Amino acid sequence: QVQLVESGGGLVQAGGSLRLSCTASGRTIISYSMGWFRQAPGNEREFVAAITSLGGSTLYADSVKGRFTISRESGKNTVYLQMDSLRPEDTAVYYCAASEARYVASRGANAYNYWGQGTQVTASS
């Protein structure tokens, strides 16, 4: 089992930056692809970004491409989401997820086996 805990969320003005962290316990995540998803009130959960197990490949939603960066630090068993130029429409609960399909960075939530509890991000206008 893998337990995932997100941190780093908060309130920021539009145009600002935040860095989310997702720290795993129970098992090393070096053999997992990792993803970030988000869910705003009244909306379905949507894909944000993903990275393969060794970090060789990344994938982004069109809405965040060029503003968000996903990375991972194996020594700390942690995945990050650097969010720059935040917009009010980025406001959501952000979730970290781990997939056993280590060589595939997937957009689909069904590809992920483990999920964190989420962290709130609010970008005010």
Stockholm file with secondary structure:
# STOCKHOLM 1.0

chainA/1-125         QVQLVESGGGLVQAGGSLRLSCTASGRTIISYSMGWFRQAPGNEREFVAAITSLGGSTLYADSVKGRFTISRESGKNTVYLQMDSLRPEDTAVYYCAASEARYVASRGANAYNYWGQGTQVTASS
#=GR chainA/1-125 SS CCEEEEECCEEEETTCCEEEEEEEESSCCTTSEEEEEEECTTSCCEEEEEECTTSCCEEECTTTTTTEEEEEEGGGTEEEEEECSCCGGGCEEEEEEEESCTTCCCCCGGGCCEECCCEEEEEEC
#=GC SS_cons         CCEEEEECCEEEETTCCEEEEEEEESSCCTTSEEEEEEECTTSCCEEEEEECTTSCCEEECTTTTTTEEEEEEGGGTEEEEEECSCCGGGCEEEEEEEESCTTCCCCCGGGCCEECCCEEEEEEC
//
